[in-house]
Amino acid sequence: MNERSLSVQTARGSRVAVSSGHEMASAEAIRVLQDGGNIVDAAIAGAAVLSVVLPYASGIGGDMYLLYYDPKAGRMHGLNGTGAAPSGAVPARFADGMPQSGIRSASVPGVVAAWEDALHRFGTRTLHDLLQPAIGYAREGFPAHRGLIENVHEKQSLISRNDEAARLFLPGGRVPELGQTIVQTDLARSLEHIAEGGAREFYAGALAENMVRRIEALGGLFSSEDLARHRTLWQEPIHARIYGHEIHTMPPNSLGLGLLLQLLVFQAADTADSVSLWQRTIAAWRRAHHASDGLIGDPGDSVALAEALLEKAASDPSSIGIPVAGPGALPASGDTSNLVIIDSGGSAVSLVQSVSGPFASGIVLEGTGVLLNNRMRGFNTREGSVNCVAPGRRPAHTLVPALIARDGEVVMSIGTPGAAGQTITLAQVLVRMLARGQSAGEAIAAPRWSIAPSGRIIVERTAPPSVISELRRSEPDLELLDVRNVRFGSVKAVWRDGSSVHAVADYRRVAAARAW
């Protein structure tokens, strides 16, 4: 990637703006809206396409969060489409720690139920109709793009361990070439079954029975009951007032709390002295991470704890203390897709969905095309922890959708992939916009820092030399990395401005901004 390519993609319209992780998803979302659907219809149609064309990041074997603002009711809604640990997942089975890949790394997939539940509550179209474009891309194929090729190359060893994964993503035993057609016939058939039978087909129908047979044959922990008992969770979003705006995100098991804490700490400490924005945002993240460590886990145990901490931080940000030492190991790198939509009437959606790590468990279930997630690695095995693995519990999730309101109306939808770096990336972009007055395009295009799984500070190579030199004084272990590193994310944002709607898509990964 050369310097001339480091520019965001933008779009402007008068009715609706969309930004997502692939041009086919953004185009499909716009088409649904042009055909009379609403933004929830469009979001689910686009999300289904993402599950096909970004198979390393998203799929029906994964999970989803969705924030939706309904301006007519003046209500913010939060959908938690994450799955739980299967019935066989007890701490004693994981004496060597939580598996990072393989059949026992998968939790119950939640995304299919989430698609259907979002449509039942707020949509105007059927899941049957909205899945048709995704089915077409799975059956007829899509051209291999840079994101797919890079992820296949990085995860070639993982993919090659599973015959079905290798057949799909290493055709002929080789990494696909740019533009090569990627066909997923079995996935198309599974999506057709879901289109005809609804989410029930995935969780309690013939498709579910087939998946469970394959999982059991591979030594997995799933049972038919695990799938059948899955339910989407509707949650009240959490929020904080930042520079005259209300930032809304999801409560635990999402890491959204960390985003709000970072912004509150930064806002309270924001002065005109010589300490740079870079150093301030790093300090804010460290304090937020220290304060929230151990509070993110299954919603039944952690939501009240998170809300209490957020209330305390909002009234007294100094209570978010400075850690004595730097953070320890953080969640391993993951891969995610997201889609944001806003219309001229003020309706807005921020959707994030993921299979967790790139190519997740590495297991594609034979005859189904379903790539299972590896979200079990989000748990720990510490008895008494709010995030201790146990049957029916949801693990800590790195997915963080966000909506921004001003004077009681949502004005922006924003989100990013980026594993545990999602809150870090979003905080930097929002600080640049809300505290420093930069445009969304400027803020998203600006160089960033993030955190490696080891806890070391990483910085994009495009950062100014003077910034790098200054940071090295306090961060001697700082590492410079390419902008495409997964931890730096790929921000998508859409917003309203007078009679216009706007979209921007990050240059760091495959992404597409569209407006109508």
Secondary structure as the mmCIF struct_conf table of DSSP 4:
data_model
#
loop_
_struct_conf.conf_type_id
_struct_conf.id
_struct_conf.beg_label_comp_id
_struct_conf.beg_label_asym_id
_struct_conf.beg_label_seq_id
_struct_conf.end_label_comp_id
_struct_conf.end_label_asym_id
_struct_conf.end_label_seq_id
HELX_RH_3T_P HELX_RH_3T_P1 GLU A 3 SER A 5
STRN STRN1 GLN A 9 GLY A 13
BEND BEND1 SER A 14 ARG A 15
STRN STRN2 VAL A 16 SER A 20
BEND BEND2 GLY A 21 HIS A 22
HELX_RH_AL_P HELX_RH_AL_P1 GLU A 23 GLN A 34
TURN_TY1_P TURN_TY1_P1 ASP A 35 GLY A 36
HELX_RH_AL_P HELX_RH_AL_P2 ILE A 39 VAL A 53
TURN_TY1_P TURN_TY1_P2 PRO A 55 ALA A 57
TURN_TY1_P TURN_TY1_P3 ILE A 60 GLY A 61
BEND BEND3 GLY A 62 GLY A 62
STRN STRN3 ASP A 63 ASP A 70
TURN_TY1_P TURN_TY1_P4 PRO A 71 GLY A 74
STRN STRN4 ARG A 75 GLY A 81
HELX_LH_PP_P HELX_LH_PP_P1 THR A 82 PRO A 86
TURN_TY1_P TURN_TY1_P5 SER A 87 GLY A 88
HELX_RH_3T_P HELX_RH_3T_P2 PRO A 91 PHE A 94
TURN_TY1_P TURN_TY1_P6 ALA A 95 ASP A 96
BEND BEND4 GLN A 100 GLY A 102
HELX_RH_3T_P HELX_RH_3T_P3 ILE A 103 SER A 105
HELX_LH_PP_P HELX_LH_PP_P2 ALA A 106 PRO A 109
HELX_RH_AL_P HELX_RH_AL_P3 VAL A 111 PHE A 122
BEND BEND5 THR A 124 ARG A 125
HELX_RH_AL_P HELX_RH_AL_P4 LEU A 127 LEU A 130
TURN_TY1_P TURN_TY1_P7 LEU A 131 LEU A 131
HELX_RH_AL_P HELX_RH_AL_P5 GLN A 132 GLU A 140
STRN STRN5 PHE A 142 PRO A 143
HELX_RH_AL_P HELX_RH_AL_P6 ARG A 146 GLU A 154
TURN_TY1_P TURN_TY1_P8 LYS A 155 LYS A 155
HELX_RH_AL_P HELX_RH_AL_P7 GLN A 156 SER A 160
TURN_TY1_P TURN_TY1_P9 ARG A 161 ARG A 161
BEND BEND6 ASN A 162 ASN A 162
HELX_RH_AL_P HELX_RH_AL_P8 ASP A 163 PHE A 169
BEND BEND7 LEU A 170 LEU A 170
HELX_RH_3T_P HELX_RH_3T_P4 PRO A 171 GLY A 173
BEND BEND8 ARG A 174 ARG A 174
HELX_LH_PP_P HELX_LH_PP_P3 VAL A 175 GLU A 177
TURN_TY1_P TURN_TY1_P10 LEU A 178 GLY A 179
STRN STRN6 THR A 181 ILE A 182
HELX_RH_AL_P HELX_RH_AL_P9 THR A 185 GLY A 197
HELX_RH_AL_P HELX_RH_AL_P10 ALA A 199 ALA A 204
BEND BEND9 GLY A 205 GLY A 205
HELX_RH_AL_P HELX_RH_AL_P11 ALA A 206 ALA A 217
TURN_TY1_P TURN_TY1_P11 LEU A 218 GLY A 219
HELX_RH_AL_P HELX_RH_AL_P12 SER A 224 ALA A 228
TURN_TY1_P TURN_TY1_P12 ARG A 229 ARG A 229
STRN STRN7 LEU A 233 GLN A 235
HELX_LH_PP_P HELX_LH_PP_P4 GLU A 236 PRO A 237
STRN STRN8 ILE A 238 ILE A 242
TURN_TY1_P TURN_TY1_P13 TYR A 243 GLY A 244
STRN STRN9 HIS A 245 THR A 249
TURN_TY1_P TURN_TY1_P14 PRO A 252 ASN A 253
STRN STRN10 SER A 254 SER A 254
TURN_TY1_P TURN_TY1_P15 LEU A 255 LEU A 255
HELX_RH_AL_P HELX_RH_AL_P13 GLY A 256 ALA A 269
BEND BEND10 ALA A 272 SER A 274
HELX_RH_AL_P HELX_RH_AL_P14 LEU A 277 SER A 292
TURN_TY1_P TURN_TY1_P16 ASP A 293 GLY A 294
BEND BEND11 GLY A 297 GLY A 297
HELX_RH_AL_P HELX_RH_AL_P15 PRO A 299 SER A 315
HELX_RH_3T_P HELX_RH_3T_P5 PRO A 317 SER A 319
BEND BEND12 ILE A 320 ILE A 320
HELX_LH_PP_P HELX_LH_PP_P5 GLY A 321 PRO A 323
BEND BEND13 VAL A 324 ALA A 325
HELX_LH_PP_P HELX_LH_PP_P6 PRO A 331 SER A 333
STRN STRN11 ASP A 335 ASP A 343
TURN_TY1_P TURN_TY1_P17 SER A 344 GLY A 345
BEND BEND14 GLY A 346 GLY A 346
STRN STRN12 ALA A 348 SER A 356
BEND BEND15 GLY A 357 GLY A 357
TURN_TY1_P TURN_TY1_P18 PRO A 358 SER A 361
BEND BEND16 GLY A 362 GLY A 362
STRN STRN13 VAL A 364 LEU A 365
TURN_TY1_P TURN_TY1_P19 GLU A 366 GLY A 369
STRN STRN14 VAL A 370 LEU A 371
HELX_RH_3T_P HELX_RH_3T_P6 ARG A 375 GLY A 378
STRN STRN15 ASN A 380 ASN A 380
TURN_TY1_P TURN_TY1_P20 GLU A 383 GLY A 384
TURN_TY1_P TURN_TY1_P21 VAL A 386 ASN A 387
STRN STRN16 CYS A 388 CYS A 388
TURN_TY1_P TURN_TY1_P22 PRO A 391 GLY A 392
HELX_LH_PP_P HELX_LH_PP_P7 ARG A 393 ALA A 396
STRN STRN17 HIS A 397 HIS A 397
STRN STRN18 ALA A 402 ARG A 406
TURN_TY1_P TURN_TY1_P23 ASP A 407 GLY A 408
STRN STRN19 GLU A 409 GLY A 415
HELX_RH_3T_P HELX_RH_3T_P7 ALA A 419 GLY A 421
HELX_RH_AL_P HELX_RH_AL_P16 GLN A 422 LEU A 430
HELX_RH_PI_P HELX_RH_PI_P1 VAL A 431 ALA A 435
TURN_TY1_P TURN_TY1_P24 ARG A 436 ARG A 436
HELX_RH_AL_P HELX_RH_AL_P17 ALA A 440 ALA A 445
BEND BEND17 ALA A 446 ALA A 446
STRN STRN20 TRP A 449 ILE A 451
TURN_TY1_P TURN_TY1_P25 PRO A 453 SER A 454
BEND BEND18 GLY A 455 GLY A 455
STRN STRN21 ILE A 457 GLU A 460
TURN_TY1_P TURN_TY1_P26 ARG A 461 THR A 462
BEND BEND19 ALA A 463 ALA A 463
HELX_RH_AL_P HELX_RH_AL_P18 PRO A 465 SER A 474
TURN_TY1_P TURN_TY1_P27 PRO A 476 ASP A 477
STRN STRN22 GLU A 479 LEU A 481
TURN_TY1_P TURN_TY1_P28 VAL A 483 ARG A 484
HELX_RH_3T_P HELX_RH_3T_P8 VAL A 486 PHE A 488
STRN STRN23 LYS A 492 ASP A 497
TURN_TY1_P TURN_TY1_P29 GLY A 498 SER A 499
STRN STRN24 SER A 500 ALA A 505
BEND BEND20 TYR A 507 VAL A 510
STRN STRN25 ALA A 512 ALA A 515
#
